[in-house]
Amino acid sequence: MESIIQDLRYSLRTLLKQPIFAVITIITLALGIGANTAIFSVVDAVLLRPLPYKDAEKLVIVWEHNRPRDRQENVANPANFADWSEQNSVFTDMAAFIDQTANLTGDGEPEEIPRQLATPNLFSVLGVNAMLGRTLTPDDGKPDQPNVVVISYGLWQRRFGGESEIIGRKLLLNGNEATVVGVMPADFKWFIKKGSISGKSAEMWSPFPITQQLRTRQGRYLTVVARLNSNTTLTQAQIEMATIGSRLEEQYNDFNAGWGVNVVPFRKQLSGEVRLTLLLLFAAVGFVLLIACANVANLLLARAASRAKEMALRTALGAGRMRIIRQLLTESIVLGALGGAVGLLLAIWGVDVLRSFIPPELINLQNVTINSSVLAFTFGISILTGILFGLIPAIYASRSNLNDALKEGSRTVGSSSRNRLRNAFVVAEIALSLVLLIGAGLMIRSFARLQAVEPGFNPHQLLTLRVQLPGRKYPQENQRIAFFKQAIERLKQLPGVEDVGAISFLPFAAPSAGTNFEIAGQPKPAAGQEPSTRVCVTDANYFRAMQTPLKRGRFYTEQEATEMRHVVIINEALAQRYFANEDPLGKRITIEMKDVNEPNEIIGIVADSKHANLEEEVEPMVFWPHAELVYSGMNLVIRTKGEALSLATPAREVIHSLDANQPVADVRTMESLLAGALGRARFSALLLTIFAVVALLLASVGIYGVMSYSVTQRTHELGIRIALGAKTQDVLQLIVRQGMLLALAGVTIGLVAAFFLTRLISSLLFEVSATDALTFAGVALLLAGVALIACFVPARRAAKTDPMVALRYE
């Protein structure tokens, strides 16, 4: 122990004697360690940190899978869910829920609260208890039982100020009284299904028992969570559920034909969209750290040459080789620890930076903290880094030839092998940098292609908001139609408003409904092979407000939008897929979304527009007028003459003038929704580019350092060459050729590595090949150009060498 303390003291004294070397080394390491720590803190929060549920690794999400369309619908039918629950032997229990919203009134301003209607066993399946009161029980939701609700800790604090008497308090939800029976713990955050109405984590849970009346095979809208038995594997669960799915498909072929069952680990489902992105970024910062280590190793090799006499003297005084290696490793570990300390400070700042530009709908960074796991990671990577960059230089430094090193004026012994190692480090740096730069280049090209995609409407100067009418207050369909019609008419009268429309599912905010349909006059296809479409409900003016082009036919009349006239508008994708050789106008289709399915005449064809995201191909779409399928919740789109958000307050006032207790939710611009659709691509491209630029800088510094060191070592040789008549151009070519050979070797290795590694990110790319020749060639030329500059600077200095000075150099 005493010798270790002695080594530490000596290491610190040595570093203090060379402050410039120490500062450069610490900053270089801090960049790599800080970037790794910042990204690891996100990876830890999203992929590694234990979820706040009992035995969370046993939780799975169960979805229905449409095989003919090869699409996981992320929903389940109530009757199928009931049969799954009764027939399976792989789960201890299964629960289901529906994402909805509820209008909370009577306590301050009216507010729309994200809510889940859940089977009463949801919390027992999750293994979570209430912090105050209780969770749902099997009796909740029965006809003879009072209406109850469980609320989140956040809602309790925000809306009710954390009042102690919250249990038993009566709330007015959608005009119905509900009693608060429980408050969930502060760390309880439950699943947000992609495309849920609010896009926010639920703050209320109401009972939704699957009664016999709900066990009908019509529609798929449940989200199902299950808990695996202690002795059951995921594979076993998948096999059994697939068997049950096949049995139900055969038994109820008209409804279940072509539908299977998928079992997905809850952690994977939760992080599915960002998992690959985070792992990619973690690998990228790992490359940055390796490049930083190579740079520091080169610095230590150069420093070892200047300490050859010191090492020889220590050997002469009796120090063994392992003792010298231990001392030098201690110095490098001290450097790694200091770099880690500075890197931790950079990581704290880096997490704040990440919070400022990562879309919250992509990753919720509120849970990202520098906790004990992150500190342990930083400590471990700092020590490992110290060993990684210090071990080889320490071994080489311990090989000093005692007699040669102690000779007065002697040159460094073994410099050729040491120089080969330095060159190898530079080649590795360039190869790693090239892989990062190519990855960043592919992501940038992909992002540019994605940005160039036309959404099919004009997103500029467009304000959107959602109004969800409570069923108790507006029970009749004509009341709902009248409310939205009146709201639109008043909004049109606001100064600065050009047009107003309404739609059930807003583009880039929530996926539309989907169903099958029949085409009149065509033979009915086999079960599971029916034509399918997405379905939205709009008012008469939606397409004009969105400036979606009408390709053929006409829009609805005001009468068709408010009275059931059995007409629909379709998009070009549906016309091309199902009416390729005929005119769809005037044709009739029957859409399976209502109790009474009557044929609807196609009166218009609108241009294709993106709905769920920009990456996917446009799906067939049918637009029903509001009177055909009367939704109680609609999204209003307001086309403005100026800044869209300037109309937010006046728009709210219009809705409140119609109903003072009606909340207005999700007031935002269409441009912000479009930006959110680009969030993952922008996030990936930006961070990967930053890391690639850092890698490029480190690699260019590395090659510059090696060439500068080489010039210094060859000063005597260069002086002789110049004295014998070598021209400036000859010296320049000599030095640049040496450096460019290293650069070209690194570029070649990097191109081969990138050819294989970039295939791992192919799923993140849009309309760009993972082996895009233009990107590969452009990045290779860029890196070669940077390397040329890094070689030219020391070469130019070498060409100006005074031969008289050089011949005296030792």
C-alpha positions in Angstrom: 0.0 0.0 0.0 2.8 2.3 0.9 4.5 1.8 -2.5 1.2 2.5 -4.3 0.9 5.8 -2.4 4.5 6.5 -3.3 3.8 5.9 -7.0 0.8 8.2 -6.8 2.8 11.0 -5.3 5.6 10.6 -7.8 3.0 10.5 -10.7 1.5 13.8 -9.5 4.9 15.4 -9.1 5.9 14.3 -12.6 2.7 15.7 -14.2 3.1 19.0 -12.4 6.6 19.3 -13.9 5.0 19.0 -17.4 1.8 21.0 -17.1 1.2 21.5 -20.9 1.4 17.8 -21.5 -0.9 17.1 -18.6 -3.5 19.6 -19.6 -3.5 18.5 -23.3 -3.9 14.8 -22.2 -6.6 15.5 -19.6 -8.7 17.6 -22.1 -8.3 14.9 -24.8 -9.5 12.2 -22.4 -12.2 14.4 -20.9 -13.8 14.9 -24.4 -14.0 11.1 -24.8 -15.0 10.2 -21.3 -17.5 13.1 -21.0 -19.3 12.2 -24.3 -19.5 8.5 -23.2 -20.8 9.5 -19.7 -23.5 11.8 -21.2 -24.8 9.2 -23.6 -24.5 6.4 -21.1 -26.7 8.4 -18.7 -29.4 8.4 -21.4 -28.8 4.7 -22.2 -29.0 3.9 -18.5 -32.3 5.7 -18.0 -34.0 4.3 -21.1 -32.5 0.8 -21.6 -30.8 -0.3 -18.3 -32.4 1.3 -15.2 -34.9 -1.0 -13.4 -38.4 -0.2 -14.3 -40.7 0.8 -11.3 -42.7 -2.4 -11.5 -42.3 -5.7 -9.6 -40.1 -8.1 -11.6 -40.4 -5.9 -14.6 -38.5 -8.4 -16.8 -41.5 -10.6 -16.6 -43.8 -8.0 -18.1 -44.8 -8.3 -21.8 -47.0 -6.5 -24.2 -49.3 -8.7 -26.4 -50.4 -7.4 -29.8 -52.4 -8.7 -32.7 -50.4 -9.0 -35.9 -51.9 -8.7 -39.4 -49.9 -11.2 -41.5 -51.2 -10.3 -45.0 -50.2 -6.7 -44.5 -47.1 -7.7 -42.4 -48.2 -5.1 -39.8 -48.2 -5.2 -36.1 -51.3 -3.2 -35.2 -50.4 -2.7 -31.6 -54.0 -3.3 -30.6 -56.2 -6.2 -29.6 -59.9 -7.1 -29.8 -61.8 -7.4 -26.4 -63.3 -10.8 -27.3 -59.9 -12.1 -28.4 -58.3 -10.7 -25.2 -60.9 -12.5 -23.1 -60.1 -15.8 -24.8 -56.4 -15.2 -24.5 -56.9 -14.7 -20.7 -59.0 -17.9 -20.3 -57.0 -20.2 -22.6 -53.3 -19.4 -21.8 -51.1 -21.1 -19.3 -48.0 -19.0 -19.7 -49.1 -15.8 -17.9 -50.0 -15.3 -14.2 -52.5 -12.6 -15.4 -53.4 -10.3 -18.3 -54.7 -6.8 -18.2 -55.9 -4.4 -20.8 -56.5 -0.6 -21.2 -57.5 2.1 -23.6 -55.8 5.5 -23.9 -58.4 8.3 -23.7 -58.8 11.7 -22.3 -61.2 13.1 -19.7 -62.4 16.7 -19.2 -61.8 17.7 -15.6 -64.1 20.6 -14.5 -65.2 22.2 -11.3 -61.8 22.7 -9.8 -60.2 25.7 -11.4 -59.8 26.0 -15.2 -61.3 23.2 -17.3 -58.5 20.8 -18.3 -58.2 17.8 -20.5 -56.5 15.0 -18.6 -54.8 12.0 -20.3 -56.6 8.9 -18.9 -56.6 5.2 -19.3 -59.7 3.0 -19.0 -58.2 -0.2 -17.5 -59.3 -3.6 -16.5 -59.3 -3.5 -12.6 -56.4 -5.9 -12.4 -53.9 -3.6 -14.3 -52.1 -2.5 -11.2 -51.9 -6.0 -9.7 -50.4 -7.3 -13.0 -47.8 -4.5 -12.8 -47.1 -5.3 -9.2 -47.6 -1.6 -8.1 -49.5 -0.3 -5.1 -51.0 3.1 -4.5 -49.0 5.6 -2.4 -52.3 6.8 -0.9 -55.5 4.9 -0.7 -55.9 2.0 -3.0 -55.8 0.9 -6.7 -58.6 -0.6 -8.6 -60.4 -3.7 -7.4 -62.4 -6.4 -9.2 -65.7 -4.8 -8.0 -64.8 -1.4 -9.5 -66.7 -0.7 -12.7 -69.7 -2.9 -11.9 -73.1 -1.3 -12.6 -74.0 -1.2 -8.8 -70.7 0.3 -7.8 -69.8 4.0 -7.5 -67.7 5.6 -10.2 -64.0 5.7 -9.0 -60.7 7.0 -10.3 -57.0 6.6 -9.4 -54.8 9.6 -10.1 -51.1 10.1 -10.6 -48.8 11.8 -8.1 -48.1 14.6 -10.6 -51.8 15.4 -11.0 -52.3 15.3 -7.2 -49.5 17.9 -6.8 -50.2 20.1 -9.8 -53.9 20.3 -9.7 -54.8 19.7 -6.0 -51.6 21.1 -4.3 -50.9 17.7 -2.7 -53.9 18.2 -0.3 -54.0 15.5 2.4 -57.8 14.9 2.1 -57.6 13.9 -1.6 -58.9 10.3 -1.0 -62.7 10.5 -1.2 -62.7 13.7 -3.0 -65.4 14.0 -5.7 -64.2 15.0 -9.2 -66.3 16.0 -12.3 -65.0 14.0 -15.3 -66.8 14.5 -18.6 -69.7 15.7 -16.5 -69.9 12.6 -14.4 -68.9 12.4 -10.7 -66.0 10.2 -9.8 -64.4 9.5 -6.4 -60.7 9.5 -6.0 -59.7 6.3 -4.3 -55.9 6.3 -4.8 -52.8 8.2 -5.6 -50.0 6.4 -7.4 -46.3 6.8 -6.3 -44.2 9.7 -7.7 -42.0 7.3 -9.8 -44.9 5.5 -11.4 -44.9 6.3 -15.1 -46.9 3.9 -17.2 -46.8 3.0 -20.9 -47.5 5.6 -23.5 -48.7 3.9 -26.7 -47.4 5.5 -29.8 -50.1 7.5 -31.4 -52.3 7.7 -28.3 -54.8 10.6 -28.3 -52.9 12.9 -26.0 -49.4 11.5 -26.6 -48.8 12.0 -22.8 -48.4 9.7 -19.9 -51.8 8.8 -18.2 -52.7 10.8 -15.1 -55.9 9.0 -14.3 -57.1 5.4 -14.3 -60.8 4.4 -14.4 -62.1 0.9 -14.3 -63.0 -0.8 -17.6 -64.1 -4.4 -17.0 -64.5 -6.6 -20.1 -68.1 -7.4 -19.7 -70.1 -9.9 -21.8 -71.5 -7.0 -23.8 -68.0 -5.9 -24.8 -66.9 -9.4 -25.9 -67.8 -8.9 -29.5 -65.5 -9.4 -32.4 -65.8 -5.9 -33.9 -62.9 -3.5 -33.8 -59.4 -3.7 -32.2 -58.6 -1.0 -29.7 -57.2 -2.5 -26.5 -53.6 -2.5 -25.3 -52.7 -5.7 -23.5 -50.1 -6.2 -20.8 -49.3 -9.6 -19.2 -47.0 -11.1 -16.6 -45.0 -14.3 -17.5 -45.1 -17.2 -15.1 -41.9 -17.5 -13.1 -40.9 -20.7 -15.0 -42.0 -19.5 -18.5 -39.7 -18.1 -21.1 -40.6 -15.5 -23.8 -40.2 -18.1 -26.5 -42.6 -20.5 -24.7 -45.1 -17.7 -24.3 -44.9 -16.7 -28.0 -45.4 -20.4 -29.1 -48.5 -20.8 -26.9 -50.0 -17.5 -27.8 -49.4 -18.2 -31.5 -51.2 -21.5 -31.1 -54.2 -19.8 -29.3 -54.2 -17.2 -32.1 -54.4 -19.9 -34.8 -57.2 -21.6 -32.9 -59.2 -18.3 -32.7 -58.4 -17.6 -36.4 -60.0 -20.9 -37.3 -62.9 -20.5 -34.9 -63.8 -16.9 -35.9 -62.4 -16.8 -39.5 -64.6 -13.9 -40.7 -63.0 -11.6 -38.1 -59.6 -13.2 -37.3 -58.5 -14.4 -40.8 -54.9 -13.4 -41.3 -54.4 -12.2 -37.7 -51.8 -13.7 -35.4 -50.4 -12.8 -31.9 -47.1 -11.3 -31.0 -45.5 -11.2 -27.5 -43.0 -8.4 -26.9 -40.9 -7.8 -23.8 -42.1 -4.6 -22.2 -38.7 -3.0 -22.1 -38.3 -3.6 -25.8 -41.7 -2.2 -26.6 -41.0 0.9 -24.4 -37.7 1.7 -26.0 -38.3 0.3 -29.5 -38.1 3.5 -31.5 -35.0 4.9 -29.9 -33.2 1.7 -28.9 -31.1 1.4 -32.1 -30.4 5.1 -32.1 -29.1 5.1 -28.6 -26.9 2.1 -29.2 -25.6 3.7 -32.4 -24.7 6.9 -30.5 -23.1 4.8 -27.7 -20.9 3.0 -30.2 -20.0 6.4 -31.8 -18.8 7.9 -28.5 -16.9 4.7 -27.9 -15.1 5.3 -31.1 -14.4 8.8 -30.0 -12.9 7.5 -26.8 -10.7 5.0 -28.6 -9.4 7.8 -30.8 -8.7 9.9 -27.8 -6.8 6.9 -26.2 -4.8 6.5 -29.4 -3.8 10.1 -29.3 -2.8 10.0 -25.6 -0.9 6.8 -26.2 1.1 8.6 -28.9 1.8 11.4 -26.5 3.1 8.9 -23.9 5.2 7.2 -26.5 6.8 10.5 -27.4 7.2 11.3 -23.7 8.8 7.8 -23.1 11.5 8.6 -25.6 12.4 11.7 -23.6 12.4 9.7 -20.4 14.7 6.9 -21.7 17.6 8.0 -19.5 15.3 8.3 -16.4 14.1 4.7 -17.0 17.7 3.5 -17.5 18.8 5.2 -14.4 16.0 3.6 -12.4 16.9 0.2 -13.8 20.6 0.8 -12.9 19.5 1.6 -9.3 17.7 -1.8 -9.1 14.2 -1.2 -10.3 12.8 -4.2 -12.1 10.9 -4.0 -15.3 7.5 -4.7 -13.7 8.2 -2.0 -11.1 8.8 0.5 -13.9 5.7 -0.6 -15.8 3.7 -0.2 -12.6 5.0 3.3 -12.1 4.2 4.3 -15.7 0.7 2.7 -15.5 0.1 4.6 -12.3 0.8 7.8 -14.1 -1.5 6.9 -16.9 -4.3 5.9 -14.5 -3.9 9.2 -12.7 -4.3 10.9 -16.1 -7.3 8.8 -16.8 -8.9 9.6 -13.4 -8.3 13.4 -13.9 -9.7 13.1 -17.4 -12.7 11.3 -16.0 -13.3 14.0 -13.3 -13.2 16.8 -16.0 -15.3 14.5 -18.3 -17.9 14.1 -15.6 -18.3 17.9 -15.4 -18.6 18.0 -19.2 -21.2 15.2 -19.0 -23.4 17.1 -16.5 -23.3 20.1 -18.9 -23.9 17.7 -21.9 -27.1 16.2 -20.3 -28.5 19.7 -20.0 -27.6 20.3 -23.7 -29.3 17.1 -24.7 -32.4 18.1 -22.8 -32.5 21.3 -24.8 -32.8 19.8 -28.3 -34.0 16.2 -27.9 -37.7 16.0 -28.7 -39.5 15.0 -25.4 -41.8 12.7 -27.4 -38.7 10.8 -28.5 -37.0 10.5 -25.2 -38.2 11.7 -21.8 -35.0 13.1 -20.4 -36.6 14.1 -17.1 -35.5 10.8 -15.7 -31.9 11.2 -17.0 -29.6 11.9 -14.1 -26.0 11.5 -13.1 -26.8 8.7 -10.6 -24.7 6.1 -8.9 -24.7 3.9 -12.0 -23.4 6.7 -14.1 -20.8 7.6 -11.6 -19.7 3.9 -11.4 -19.5 3.8 -15.2 -17.4 7.0 -15.3 -15.1 5.7 -12.7 -14.7 2.4 -14.4 -14.2 3.8 -17.9 -11.6 6.3 -16.5 -9.5 3.6 -14.9 -9.9 1.3 -18.0 -9.0 4.2 -20.2 -5.9 4.8 -18.2 -4.8 1.2 -18.5 -5.8 1.1 -22.2 -3.7 4.0 -23.4 -0.9 3.5 -20.8 -0.1 -0.2 -21.0 1.7 -0.4 -24.3 3.7 2.8 -23.9 4.7 1.6 -20.4 5.9 -1.8 -21.9 7.9 0.0 -24.6 9.4 2.5 -22.1 10.6 -0.4 -19.8 12.6 -1.9 -22.7 15.3 0.7 -22.6 18.8 -0.5 -23.3 20.8 0.4 -20.2 24.2 1.0 -21.8 22.9 2.9 -24.9 20.5 5.1 -22.9 23.2 6.2 -20.4 25.6 7.1 -23.1 26.1 10.9 -23.4 24.4 12.3 -26.4 22.9 8.9 -27.4 19.8 8.7 -29.5 16.7 6.9 -28.5 17.1 3.2 -28.6 14.4 1.1 -30.2 12.8 4.2 -31.8 12.0 2.3 -35.0 9.6 -0.1 -33.3 8.2 2.8 -31.2 7.6 4.8 -34.4 5.9 1.8 -36.0 3.5 1.7 -33.0 2.8 5.4 -33.2 2.1 5.0 -36.9 -0.3 2.1 -36.1 -2.2 4.3 -33.7 -2.6 7.0 -36.3 -3.9 4.5 -38.9 -6.4 3.2 -36.3 -7.5 6.8 -35.5 -8.1 7.6 -39.2 -10.0 4.3 -39.7 -12.2 4.9 -36.7 -12.8 8.5 -37.8 -13.7 7.5 -41.3 -16.3 5.0 -40.0 -17.9 7.8 -37.8 -17.8 10.3 -40.6 -19.4 7.9 -43.1 -22.1 7.1 -40.6 -22.7 10.8 -40.0 -22.7 11.5 -43.7 -25.3 8.8 -44.3 -27.5 10.2 -41.5 -27.2 13.7 -42.9 -28.1 12.6 -46.4 -31.0 10.6 -45.0 -32.2 13.6 -42.9 -32.0 15.9 -46.0 -34.1 13.4 -48.0 -36.6 13.3 -45.2 -36.8 17.0 -45.0 -37.5 17.3 -48.7 -40.5 15.0 -48.5 -43.7 16.9 -49.3 -46.4 16.1 -46.7 -49.2 16.7 -49.2 -50.5 19.8 -47.6 -49.2 23.3 -46.6 -48.0 23.1 -42.9 -47.1 26.8 -42.7 -49.2 29.3 -40.8 -51.5 26.5 -39.5 -52.7 26.4 -35.9 -54.1 23.2 -34.5 -56.1 22.4 -31.3 -58.2 19.5 -30.0 -61.7 19.7 -28.5 -63.1 16.6 -26.8 -66.8 17.0 -26.0 -68.1 15.1 -23.0 -70.7 12.5 -23.9 -73.0 13.3 -21.0 -73.3 16.9 -22.0 -73.5 16.3 -25.7 -75.2 12.9 -25.9 -76.8 13.4 -29.3 -74.9 13.3 -32.6 -76.6 16.4 -33.9 -75.5 18.3 -30.8 -71.8 17.4 -31.5 -72.1 18.3 -35.2 -73.7 21.6 -34.3 -71.0 22.5 -31.8 -68.2 22.0 -34.2 -70.0 23.7 -37.0 -70.7 26.8 -34.8 -67.1 26.7 -33.5 -65.7 26.7 -37.0 -68.0 29.6 -38.1 -66.9 31.7 -35.2 -63.2 30.9 -35.6 -63.5 32.0 -39.3 -64.6 35.5 -38.1 -61.4 36.1 -36.1 -59.1 38.7 -37.5 -56.1 37.1 -39.2 -57.9 33.8 -40.0 -58.1 32.6 -43.6 -59.8 29.3 -43.2 -60.8 26.7 -40.6 -61.4 22.9 -40.9 -61.7 19.9 -38.6 -60.5 16.3 -38.7 -60.7 13.3 -36.3 -57.1 12.2 -36.4 -54.5 15.0 -37.1 -51.5 14.2 -39.3 -48.3 13.5 -37.3 -50.3 13.6 -34.0 -52.1 10.3 -34.0 -52.6 7.4 -36.5 -56.0 7.2 -38.1 -58.4 4.3 -37.6 -58.1 1.3 -39.9 -60.6 -1.2 -41.3 -61.7 -3.3 -44.2 -64.1 -2.3 -46.9 -66.1 -3.8 -49.8 -66.4 -2.5 -53.3 -69.9 -2.7 -54.8 -70.1 -4.9 -57.9 -66.9 -6.8 -57.1 -66.9 -10.4 -55.7 -66.3 -10.6 -52.0 -62.7 -11.7 -51.4 -61.8 -14.5 -49.0 -61.6 -13.8 -45.3 -58.4 -12.0 -44.5 -57.9 -10.8 -48.1 -60.4 -7.9 -48.0 -59.3 -4.4 -49.2 -58.2 -2.3 -46.3 -57.9 1.4 -45.6 -57.2 4.0 -43.0 -60.2 6.2 -42.1 -60.5 9.8 -41.0 -63.6 12.0 -40.4 -63.5 15.6 -41.6 -65.8 18.6 -42.0 -66.6 20.2 -45.4 -63.7 22.6 -45.2 -60.8 20.6 -44.0 -59.1 20.1 -47.3 -59.3 23.8 -48.2 -57.9 24.8 -44.8 -55.0 22.3 -45.2 -54.6 23.3 -48.9 -54.7 19.7 -49.9 -55.1 19.5 -53.7 -58.3 18.0 -55.1 -57.3 15.8 -58.0 -60.7 14.8 -59.3 -64.4 15.1 -58.4 -65.4 17.5 -55.6 -65.4 18.2 -51.9 -68.4 17.7 -49.6 -71.1 20.2 -49.6 -72.0 21.7 -46.2 -75.2 19.6 -46.2 -73.2 16.4 -46.8 -70.9 17.2 -43.9 -73.8 17.7 -41.5 -76.4 15.3 -42.7 -75.9 11.6 -43.5 -75.8 11.4 -47.3 -73.4 8.4 -47.6 -70.6 10.0 -49.5 -66.8 9.7 -49.1 -63.6 11.2 -50.4 -60.6 8.9 -51.1 -56.9 9.6 -51.6 -54.8 8.8 -54.7 -53.2 5.8 -53.0 -56.6 4.0 -52.6 -57.7 4.9 -56.1 -54.4 3.5 -57.6 -54.4 0.3 -55.5 -58.1 -0.7 -55.8 -59.3 1.1 -58.9 -56.2 0.9 -61.1 -58.1 0.2 -64.3 -61.3 2.1 -63.7 -62.7 5.4 -62.6 -63.5 5.3 -58.9 -65.8 8.4 -59.0 -69.4 7.3 -58.6 -68.3 3.8 -57.3 -69.7 2.7 -53.9 -67.8 1.2 -51.0 -69.0 -0.2 -47.7 -66.7 0.6 -44.8 -66.8 -1.7 -41.8 -66.8 0.8 -39.0 -70.4 1.2 -38.0 -73.2 -1.0 -36.8 -75.1 -0.2 -40.0 -72.7 -0.5 -42.9 -74.3 1.1 -45.9 -72.6 1.8 -49.3 -70.9 5.2 -49.6 -70.5 6.9 -53.0 -67.0 8.2 -53.9 -67.4 11.8 -54.8 -63.8 13.1 -54.8 -60.1 12.1 -55.0 -57.6 14.2 -53.1 -53.8 14.2 -53.3 -51.9 11.8 -51.1 -50.7 13.2 -47.9 -48.4 11.8 -45.1 -50.3 11.0 -41.9 -48.4 8.9 -39.4 -44.8 9.9 -40.4 -42.8 11.0 -43.3 -40.8 7.8 -43.9 -43.6 5.4 -44.7 -45.4 5.1 -48.0 -48.8 6.8 -48.1 -51.6 4.3 -47.2 -55.0 4.1 -48.8 -57.3 6.6 -47.0 -61.0 7.2 -46.9 -62.3 10.5 -45.5 -65.9 10.4 -44.2 -67.9 13.6 -43.6 -68.6 14.2 -39.9 -72.2 13.2 -40.2 -71.3 9.7 -41.3 -69.3 8.8 -38.2 -69.9 11.4 -35.5 -66.8 11.7 -33.2 -67.1 13.6 -30.0 -63.5 14.7 -30.3 -62.2 16.7 -33.3 -59.0 18.5 -34.1 -59.5 22.0 -35.5 -57.0 23.4 -38.1 -56.9 27.1 -38.4 -55.1 28.7 -41.5 -53.8 32.1 -40.5 -52.5 35.1 -42.4 -49.6 35.7 -39.9 -47.9 34.0 -37.0 -50.1 31.0 -36.2 -49.5 30.9 -32.4 -50.8 34.5 -32.2 -54.3 33.1 -32.7 -54.0 30.6 -29.8 -55.6 32.8 -27.2 -58.4 34.1 -29.4 -59.2 30.5 -30.5 -59.4 29.3 -26.9 -61.8 32.2 -26.1 -64.0 31.2 -29.0 -64.4 27.7 -27.7 -65.0 29.0 -24.1 -67.6 31.4 -25.4 -69.6 28.3 -26.7 -69.0 26.3 -23.5 -67.1 27.8 -20.5 -66.4 24.4 -19.1 -64.9 22.9 -22.3 -61.1 22.4 -22.2 -59.0 23.1 -25.3 -56.0 20.8 -25.6 -52.8 20.5 -27.6 -52.7 24.0 -29.0 -49.7 23.9 -31.4 -48.7 24.6 -34.9 -48.6 22.1 -37.7 -44.9 23.1 -38.3 -44.1 21.9 -34.7 -45.9 18.6 -35.4 -43.9 18.2 -38.6 -40.7 19.0 -36.8 -41.6 16.3 -34.3 -41.9 13.8 -37.1 -38.4 14.7 -38.0 -37.2 14.5 -34.4 -35.5 11.1 -34.4 -33.7 11.7 -37.7 -32.6 15.2 -36.6 -31.4 13.9 -33.2 -29.4 11.0 -34.7 -27.9 13.1 -37.5 -26.9 16.0 -35.2 -25.3 14.0 -32.5 -23.5 11.6 -34.8 -22.2 14.6 -36.8 -20.9 16.2 -33.6 -19.1 13.1 -32.5 -17.7 12.6 -36.1 -16.3 16.1 -36.1 -14.7 15.6 -32.8 -13.2 12.3 -34.1 -11.9 14.1 -37.2 -10.3 16.8 -35.1 -8.6 14.2 -32.8 -7.4 12.2 -35.8 -6.0 15.3 -37.6 -4.2 16.3 -34.3 -2.9 12.7 -34.1 -1.4 12.7 -37.6 -0.1 16.2 -37.1 1.6 15.1 -33.9 3.2 12.0 -35.5 4.5 14.0 -38.4 5.8 16.7 -36.2 7.6 14.2 -34.0 9.0 12.4 -37.1 10.3 15.8 -38.4 12.0 16.4 -35.0 13.5 12.9 -35.0 14.8 13.3 -38.5 16.2 16.9 -38.2 19.8 15.6 -38.5 18.9 13.5 -41.6 17.0 16.3 -43.2 19.9 18.7 -42.7 22.2 16.3 -44.5 19.8 15.9 -47.4 19.5 19.7 -47.7 23.3 20.1 -47.5 23.7 17.6 -50.2 21.4 19.5 -52.5 17.8 18.4 -51.7 15.3 21.0 -52.8 12.4 22.3 -50.7 10.0 20.4 -52.9 11.9 17.2 -52.3 11.7 17.5 -48.6 8.0 18.4 -48.7 7.3 15.4 -50.8 9.3 13.1 -48.5 7.4 14.2 -45.4 4.0 14.4 -47.0 4.4 11.1 -48.7 5.2 9.4 -45.3 2.1 11.0 -43.7 -0.2 10.3 -46.6 0.8 6.6 -46.7 -0.5 6.4 -43.1 -3.6 8.3 -44.0 -4.4 6.2 -47.0 -3.8 3.0 -45.0 -6.3 4.3 -42.4 -8.8 5.3 -45.1 -8.6 1.9 -46.7 -9.2 0.0 -43.5 -11.9 2.5 -42.5 -13.7 2.0 -45.9 -13.8 -1.8 -45.4 -15.0 -1.5 -41.8 -17.6 1.1 -42.8 -18.9 -1.2 -45.6 -19.9 -3.8 -43.0 -20.7 -1.6 -40.0 -23.0 0.9 -41.7 -25.4 -2.0 -42.6 -26.3 -1.9 -38.9 -28.0 1.5 -39.3 -29.8 0.7 -42.5 -33.2 0.8 -40.7 -32.5 4.4 -39.6 -31.9 5.6 -43.2 -34.4 7.1 -45.5 -33.9 6.6 -49.3 -30.2 6.3 -48.8 -28.2 3.0 -49.1 -26.1 2.0 -46.2 -23.2 1.6 -48.7 -23.9 4.8 -50.6 -21.0 5.3 -53.0 -21.2 9.1 -53.0 -21.0 9.3 -49.2 -18.2 6.8 -49.0 -16.2 8.6 -51.7 -16.9 12.1 -50.4 -15.9 11.3 -46.8 -12.8 9.5 -47.9 -11.7 12.5 -49.9 -12.5 14.9 -47.0 -10.5 12.9 -44.5 -7.6 12.5 -47.0 -7.7 16.3 -47.5 -7.6 17.0 -43.8 -4.7 14.5 -43.4 -2.9 16.3 -46.3 -3.1 19.6 -44.4 -2.0 17.9 -41.2 1.0 16.5 -43.0 1.8 19.7 -45.0 2.3 22.0 -41.9 5.2 20.0 -40.3 6.6 19.2 -43.8 6.7 22.9 -44.7 8.6 23.5 -41.4 11.0 20.7 -42.2 11.7 22.2 -45.7 12.9 25.4 -44.1 15.4 23.6 -41.9 18.8 25.3 -41.8 21.4 22.6 -42.6 24.0 24.1 -40.3 21.6 24.0 -37.4 20.4 20.6 -38.3 23.9 19.1 -38.6 24.6 20.3 -35.0 21.2 18.9 -33.8 21.4 15.9 -31.4 
